Amino acid sequence: MEQEMRKLVDILNKYAYEYYVLDNPTVSDKEYDVLYDKLIKLEKETGVVLFDSPTKRVGGEPISSFKKHTHIERLYSLDKGTSTEELYAFDKRINKGNEDLVYTVEYKFDGLTICLTYEDGKFIRATTRGNGVTGEDVTAQVLTIKSFPLSINYKGTLEVQGEAIIRLSVFDAYNKTAEEPLKNPRNAVAGAIRNLDPKITEKRKVEIYFYNVNYMSNPTLNTQVECVEFLKVNGFKVHPFLRICNGIKEVINAINEVEKERKTLDVLTDGAVVKVNDFSLRKQLGATDKFPRWAIAYKFEAEEITTILTDVKWQVGRTGKLTPLGLVEPVELAGATVQKATLNNYGDILRKGVKIGARILIRRSNEVIPEILGTTEIYEDCKEILKPTSCPYCNAEIVEIGANLFCPNENCKPRIIASLTNFASKGGVNIEGFSEKTAEVLYEKLNVKRFSDLYKLNVENLLGLEGFQLKKAENLINAIESSKNPLLENFIYSLGIENVGKKTARDLAEKFTSIENLINATREELLAVDEIGEIIADSIKEFFANEKNIGEINSLLEVGVKPTFNKVQKGSTFSGEKVVLTGSLQSFTRDEASKIITDLGGEVVGSVSKKTTLVLAGENAGSKLDKARALNIKIIYEEQFKLLI
């Protein structure tokens, strides 16, 4: 029986490696589950669990505390540079001859450093970096992560180093249904690993990218390139970007490539890591008390900075949720002047110890409004931020649900304006030229409160309103008229159903094909849709159980709005294609190109694998394009894309 278990463990680990490391699954989830269930049954019958059984990866019971662990070899942090001058200075310090040194350049991921130990080919423990000498044992948490092997070919003692990350798409998906949304991917992964309950780690779908062999009892590696290859061969997940550079000028070119491509990644990055490739030269160069002399982390423009919080303004969204917005002393951050920064809710304010007049740390990621990460200094004259008891816009008494505050008044001005703006957005019915300012003017001057009110407007109504001359009035009325035939998925999104974003709206349209079918769908039918769980299903049912919402949908239909479902026919341009987008397109946004591909039968995927059938490459395309060429995948460019569509 153990022989049968051994076969099951080996085949399941092979399938998991293909799925989580190679991003190239060879069996369906159902086939995997059948084998997995069979293994569980055998383990129960025999009372035996093999050391590398995939059943060990299920989150166990919470632990009481983290134990300290001393690393076999010290885990160094890296010296940092932020300019080409500092890179030249780094090269000059270590390059005593005139010949170009061979360097490697890799991504610097913004997550949490993890060290894994193996003995005799078996995974023994996982620890955090800590102070470099001693870290915390987080084995129970890391066992829930599926992007590393439990057994390897190397039979000596081994320490490997990697960066635990949460993908941006996974982070966004988690927050859509989370009772307590996470703040940012870096904090989310740190909280997942350093949480005493492994089940929390498992829910957050953490991955690890490996990049270093920290200790090897029988050293066989001579270069960084060999190190990366060793990690790949032994089943560790390694990011494909690795540039081998002859001299510092090629290093700078590679860093420029990283800076252009990193914004297209599904992972948070904050720089590039430059290393001397040759291990014997590394040994000669040695290390200081803090850093190895043979490596440097090139950090991109600062994404974190401190400033003074001058006030907090409470904003009300279309669902009535109150969100605190911090007003700060203007400061330059990541190429922009920042004057506002977000907080999540009142509980967030208390946890971070934020006060008016305090010095706060803010972070700007992916070109969005910065977030307040915490407080760095509190002064004597700082003031507490008071929790509002009434809505700052309509004075309705605030309702507290969990960690959030809500204005219950559906007629509250900012709720209506936000709803109208969402309805008219590109992802909604797409009323061209409609903005939040337009919604505010129409609300205040023409009492436009419902979506259907927009379709009762005429040019004469608009003339004389602030900013509306004849041409602009005609353009808006024409745009409203043109929006009467939205795609069903856009119409569903435009209604503003809580927890229903663009992707969910598209899935609902595919499943139910008409708004009437969706309204009448049972909870069980909703739950049968991929990626719709109980929270989203309940939100949809609650929305359509409200007579006011049904009345408004009927009003929209009565004024001539006709949502249409265009089922993609086989034989469409991209039917059956799995398409990866990389680089910058000039005539389309990434969302627009993705929607065109989806509408024409294709599926847009995030990374290049053997299952990818087509790559659409824009300007400054990087490693995805390289990988596509290596795998001989068909590549098209923007002009070809335009001709195809």
Number of C-alpha atoms within 10 A of each C-alpha: 9 13 8 10 20 16 12 18 22 15 15 19 19 15 20 23 21 17 17 17 23 19 16 17 18 13 12 9 11 9 9 15 12 10 15 18 12 12 23 15 12 16 18 10 10 11 8 11 19 13 14 18 21 23 18 15 18 16 20 15 11 14 13 8 12 16 10 14 18 16 22 15 13 14 23 17 16 17 17 17 17 14 14 15 10 14 21 15 13 19 20 13 12 17 14 9 8 7 9 14 18 16 25 23 28 21 23 19 21 19 23 21 21 25 24 24 21 21 17 14 18 20 21 16 18 24 26 27 24 16 13 15 14 18 21 20 23 26 19 25 28 28 25 26 21 23 25 24 22 21 21 19 12 17 14 14 17 23 21 19 23 24 20 27 28 27 20 16 13 15 24 16 14 17 16 16 17 12 12 16 16 18 17 18 22 23 16 21 26 19 16 25 26 21 18 19 18 25 18 18 25 21 12 23 18 24 22 25 21 24 23 18 20 19 18 17 11 11 10 10 16 13 18 22 16 14 18 21 15 18 18 17 13 15 20 26 25 21 16 13 14 16 20 19 22 14 17 20 14 18 25 19 14 20 24 13 16 23 18 15 19 20 15 17 14 15 19 21 22 19 23 23 21 27 23 24 23 19 16 11 15 18 12 11 16 11 14 10 6 11 16 19 20 25 24 23 22 25 19 17 13 15 18 16 15 20 21 22 25 17 17 20 14 17 16 23 19 22 19 23 21 23 20 22 19 23 18 23 17 14 14 13 18 17 10 11 11 19 17 22 22 20 21 19 20 18 16 19 20 12 10 15 17 26 25 21 21 24 22 23 20 23 21 19 18 13 11 9 15 22 21 27 21 20 21 15 17 17 11 7 10 16 14 14 16 10 14 13 15 15 22 17 14 13 12 15 15 20 16 13 9 9 13 17 23 21 27 16 16 12 13 20 19 21 22 24 27 20 23 28 24 22 24 27 20 15 21 23 27 22 22 17 13 19 17 17 11 17 21 21 18 22 17 12 12 14 11 20 20 17 20 19 16 19 18 12 17 15 17 11 13 22 16 11 14 11 11 15 13 12 10 15 20 17 14 21 20 15 17 22 16 15 22 21 15 20 19 25 28 26 28 27 25 27 21 19 20 18 20 22 18 16 12 19 21 19 16 24 24 17 16 19 19 17 20 10 13 19 15 13 15 13 14 10 13 22 16 13 16 11 13 18 13 14 15 21 21 16 15 20 18 13 18 18 13 10 10 11 15 14 12 16 19 13 17 20 14 11 14 14 21 17 22 18 17 13 12 16 11 11 10 14 17 21 17 14 20 21 25 23 23 24 21 18 18 10 11 13 11 15 10 12 17 19 15 15 22 18 18 21 21 21 18 19 16 16 18 26 19 14 16 21 17 21 25 20 21 18 14 16 19 19 20 23 22 14 17 21 13 9 13 12 18 13 16 14 13 17 10 11 13 10 7 10 11
